Amino acid sequence: MNENQISVVIPTFNRPSFLKRAMESVLKQTYQNVEIIVVVDGVSNATEQLVDEIKAKSTTKITLIQTEEKVGGSEARNIGIRAATGELIALLDDDDEWFENKLTSQIALLKQKNLTTDTAFLCFTTLLRYKEKDQETYTPLPNVNYEESGKSKIADYLFETEGLRNIGFIQTSTVLVPKWMAIETPFTVGLPKHQDWDWLLKLDKEQNLTIIQDTEPQIIYHSDVPKDTRIGYINRWRFTEQWGADHKAVFSSQGYDSFILNYVMLSIAEDSQLTKKERIKELKVRWKTLSFKTKIRPYSWKMIIYMMNALKNG
């Protein structure tokens, strides 16, 4: 693979301090053939001012697109992808940060695997995350590397569990894909949650996908973002349950049960809009749907402990 241009698409809205960190991590990349496309979901004067300031100090091509009306994160990414001039698309959420060799390492891996921009591939990286701002030790994700997992379907990799832990984890800021594929299989517009999962499952369904992972951590998944501004943290368990039901056909039975435990039942237990009695009633309904094999697994009992703590503290 030659030095293909990589278009870095960053959706954002009125979070200039986070966006600044994200953009600077792109500008520090050892791989230099990049352009940055910042897509504002709406209009933000503060974001425009920041981008203008960074553009004035940089030789990297930087494009700012403001959508005027709110379109959501999925369509913001689609707009950025359509505007891209590079053969490759790298996605970056505005509250995440890349290490300087992120793109260089992914390009090297593509060359090693003899993958070209004509191939339908998904190249993702391991990431580091932390739960508290002052936490010194970062936790790497995924828990099990893709190749070592033996999974051939993304749904199995993302949602199945092993022992007391989840197996896989793929996050938008880790992903590098060919532009044509991102155009052909866009993000689903209008989803209030699970935009990344939905897109990954679509790719697996619509493309003859080759999946590879850079097992070295290449990004920091930051935890200094207010939880009410990060889509993944917002408790919308009813939507989550419906989304899972809509995609149930691509889940294994173990993966679907784990999804219900992890993302529906735990969220119910944490739902402060319901009384404790209401939450227990909802949990009992979902527990009955789980298979006997799931109910006796150590992972399920771990989740029960989490749910009990949530009920106690809620």
C-alpha positions in Angstrom: 0.0 0.0 0.0 1.4 3.4 -1.0 1.1 6.5 1.0 -2.6 6.8 0.7 -4.3 10.0 2.0 -6.3 9.4 5.2 -9.3 11.6 5.9 -9.9 11.9 9.6 -13.6 12.6 10.3 -14.4 14.2 13.6 -18.1 14.9 14.5 -18.6 17.5 17.3 -20.8 20.1 18.8 -19.7 23.0 21.0 -17.0 21.2 22.9 -13.9 23.1 21.8 -11.7 22.0 24.7 -12.1 18.3 23.9 -12.0 18.9 20.1 -8.7 20.8 20.5 -7.1 17.8 22.2 -8.5 15.4 19.5 -7.3 17.6 16.6 -3.8 18.1 18.1 -3.5 14.3 18.4 -4.1 14.0 14.7 -1.6 16.8 13.9 1.1 15.0 15.9 0.7 11.8 13.8 3.9 10.4 12.4 1.8 9.5 9.3 1.6 12.9 7.6 -0.6 12.3 4.5 -3.8 13.3 6.3 -6.7 15.8 6.1 -9.0 16.6 9.0 -12.7 17.1 8.5 -14.6 18.5 11.4 -18.3 18.2 11.2 -20.3 20.4 13.6 -23.7 18.9 14.4 -25.4 22.3 14.2 -23.6 25.6 14.4 -21.0 26.5 17.0 -19.1 29.8 16.9 -16.6 28.6 19.5 -15.8 25.5 17.4 -15.4 27.7 14.3 -13.0 30.0 16.1 -10.9 27.0 17.4 -10.7 25.4 14.0 -9.7 28.7 12.4 -6.9 29.1 15.1 -5.6 25.6 14.5 -5.7 26.1 10.7 -3.7 29.2 10.9 -0.8 27.4 12.6 -0.9 24.2 10.6 0.0 23.1 7.0 -2.5 20.1 7.3 -5.6 20.5 5.2 -8.5 21.1 7.7 -12.1 21.5 6.6 -14.9 22.7 8.8 -18.5 21.8 8.0 -21.4 23.1 10.0 -24.8 21.4 9.3 -26.9 24.4 10.4 -29.6 22.1 11.8 -29.0 19.2 14.2 -28.5 15.9 12.3 -27.1 13.6 14.9 -23.7 11.9 15.2 -24.4 9.3 12.5 -25.3 11.7 9.8 -22.4 14.1 10.9 -20.0 11.2 10.2 -21.7 10.4 6.9 -21.4 14.1 5.8 -17.7 14.1 6.7 -17.1 10.8 4.9 -18.8 12.1 1.7 -16.7 15.3 1.9 -13.4 13.3 2.3 -10.8 13.4 -0.5 -8.7 10.5 1.0 -8.9 6.9 0.0 -9.1 5.9 3.6 -11.4 7.1 6.4 -10.3 7.2 10.1 -13.0 8.1 12.5 -12.2 10.1 15.7 -14.7 11.1 18.4 -14.1 14.6 19.7 -13.5 13.4 23.2 -10.9 10.8 22.3 -7.2 11.1 21.7 -4.8 9.2 19.4 -1.2 8.2 20.2 1.2 9.6 17.6 1.8 6.3 15.8 -1.8 5.3 15.5 -2.1 5.8 11.7 1.4 4.7 10.9 0.8 1.4 12.8 -2.4 0.7 11.0 -1.0 1.4 7.6 1.9 -0.9 8.4 -0.6 -3.6 9.4 -2.5 -3.2 6.2 0.7 -3.7 4.2 1.6 -6.7 6.2 -1.8 -8.3 5.5 -1.5 -7.3 1.8 -4.8 -5.3 2.0 -5.4 -2.4 -0.4 -8.0 0.3 -0.6 -10.0 -1.9 -3.0 -10.5 -4.4 -0.2 -13.5 -4.4 2.2 -11.6 -4.3 5.4 -12.0 -3.0 9.0 -8.8 -2.2 10.8 -9.2 -1.4 14.4 -6.8 -0.9 17.3 -6.7 -1.7 21.0 -7.4 1.3 23.3 -6.7 2.4 26.8 -9.4 3.7 29.1 -9.8 4.8 32.7 -12.7 5.3 35.0 -11.5 8.2 37.1 -9.6 11.3 35.9 -6.7 10.7 38.4 -6.4 7.0 37.7 -2.8 6.2 37.0 -3.3 2.7 35.5 -5.1 2.5 32.3 -7.2 -0.5 31.3 -6.7 -1.9 27.8 -9.7 -3.0 25.7 -10.6 -5.4 24.2 -10.1 -8.1 26.8 -9.5 -10.7 24.0 -7.9 -9.8 20.7 -9.9 -10.4 17.6 -7.8 -13.1 16.1 -7.4 -14.9 19.4 -11.1 -14.9 20.0 -11.8 -17.2 17.0 -15.0 -15.3 16.3 -16.0 -14.8 12.6 -19.0 -12.5 13.2 -18.7 -9.0 14.7 -21.8 -9.6 16.8 -20.3 -12.6 18.5 -17.0 -10.8 19.1 -18.7 -7.7 20.6 -21.4 -9.3 22.7 -20.4 -12.8 23.8 -18.7 -13.3 27.1 -16.0 -15.6 28.5 -15.7 -16.4 32.2 -16.4 -13.1 34.0 -15.7 -10.7 31.2 -16.7 -9.5 27.8 -14.7 -10.7 24.9 -14.4 -7.9 22.3 -14.6 -4.1 22.0 -14.5 -2.0 18.9 -14.9 1.8 19.2 -15.3 4.3 16.4 -12.1 6.2 17.2 -10.1 3.0 16.6 -11.4 2.3 13.1 -9.7 2.7 9.7 -11.7 1.7 6.6 -11.6 2.4 2.8 -13.7 5.4 1.9 -15.7 3.5 -0.8 -17.0 1.1 1.8 -18.0 3.8 4.3 -19.9 5.4 1.4 -21.6 2.2 0.4 -22.5 1.3 4.0 -23.2 4.5 5.8 -24.1 5.0 9.5 -27.8 4.6 10.2 -29.3 8.1 10.6 -31.4 9.0 13.6 -30.1 6.5 16.2 -29.9 8.1 19.7 -27.5 5.4 20.8 -25.5 2.4 19.6 -24.4 4.2 16.4 -21.1 2.4 16.3 -22.5 -1.1 17.0 -25.2 -0.6 14.4 -22.7 0.4 11.8 -20.3 -2.5 12.6 -23.1 -5.0 12.3 -24.2 -3.4 8.9 -20.6 -3.7 7.6 -20.5 -7.3 8.6 -23.8 -8.0 6.9 -23.3 -6.0 3.7 -19.6 -6.4 3.0 -17.3 -9.4 2.5 -15.3 -8.0 5.4 -11.8 -8.7 6.4 -11.2 -7.7 10.1 -7.8 -7.0 11.5 -6.6 -5.6 14.8 -3.6 -3.6 15.8 -3.1 -5.1 19.3 -1.0 -2.3 20.6 -3.0 0.4 22.3 -3.2 3.4 20.0 -5.9 5.7 21.6 -7.1 7.0 24.9 -10.8 6.6 25.5 -11.2 9.5 27.9 -13.3 9.6 31.0 -13.2 13.3 31.7 -16.3 14.0 29.6 -19.6 14.8 31.5 -21.7 11.6 31.4 -24.8 13.5 30.2 -22.9 14.6 27.1 -21.6 11.2 26.0 -24.1 9.2 24.1 -22.8 5.9 25.4 -23.4 6.9 29.0 -27.0 8.0 28.6 -29.4 5.5 30.0 -31.9 4.6 27.3 -32.5 1.0 28.1 -35.9 0.8 26.3 -34.2 1.9 23.1 -31.3 -0.5 23.8 -33.7 -3.4 24.3 -35.6 -2.6 21.0 -32.3 -2.2 19.1 -31.2 -5.6 20.3 -34.5 -7.2 19.4 -34.3 -5.7 15.9 -30.8 -7.3 15.4 -31.4 -10.5 17.3 -31.0 -12.6 14.2 -27.3 -11.9 14.0 -26.6 -12.7 17.7 -25.7 -16.1 19.0 -28.0 -17.2 21.9 -25.2 -16.6 24.4 -24.4 -13.2 22.9 -28.0 -12.1 23.0 -28.4 -13.2 26.6 -25.2 -11.4 27.5 -26.5 -8.3 25.7 -29.7 -8.4 27.8 -27.7 -8.8 31.0 -25.1 -6.2 30.2 -26.9 -3.4 28.5 -30.6 -3.8 29.3 -30.9 -5.3 32.8 -28.0 -3.4 34.4 -29.4 -0.2 32.9 -32.8 -1.0 34.3 -31.2 -1.5 37.7 -29.5 1.9 37.4 -32.6 3.8 36.1 -33.3 6.5 38.7 -36.6 7.4 36.9 -38.1 4.2 38.2 -38.8 3.2 41.8 -36.9 0.3 43.2 -40.0 -1.8 43.1 -40.6 -1.0 39.4 -37.0 -1.8 38.6 -37.2 -5.2 40.4 -40.4 -6.0 38.5 -38.7 -5.1 35.1 -35.6 -7.2 36.0 -37.7 -10.2 36.8 -39.4 -10.0 33.4 -36.1 -10.0 31.6 -34.5 -12.7 33.8 -37.3 -15.1 32.8 -36.3 -14.7 29.1 -32.7 -15.9 29.7 -31.8 -19.5 29.1 -31.1 -21.9 32.0 -27.5 -22.2 30.7 -27.1 -18.5 30.9 -28.6 -18.3 34.4 -26.0 -20.7 35.9 -23.0 -19.0 34.2 -20.5 -17.2 36.5 -20.9 -14.1 34.3 -24.6 -13.9 35.1 -24.0 -14.0 38.8 -21.4 -11.2 38.4 -24.0 -9.1 36.7 -26.5 -9.9 39.4 -24.1 -8.5 42.0 -23.7 -5.3 39.9 -27.5 -5.0 39.7 -28.0 -5.5 43.4 -25.5 -2.8 44.1 -27.2 -0.5 41.6 -30.6 -1.2 43.3 -29.1 -0.6 46.7 -27.4 2.7 45.7 -30.2 4.0 43.4 
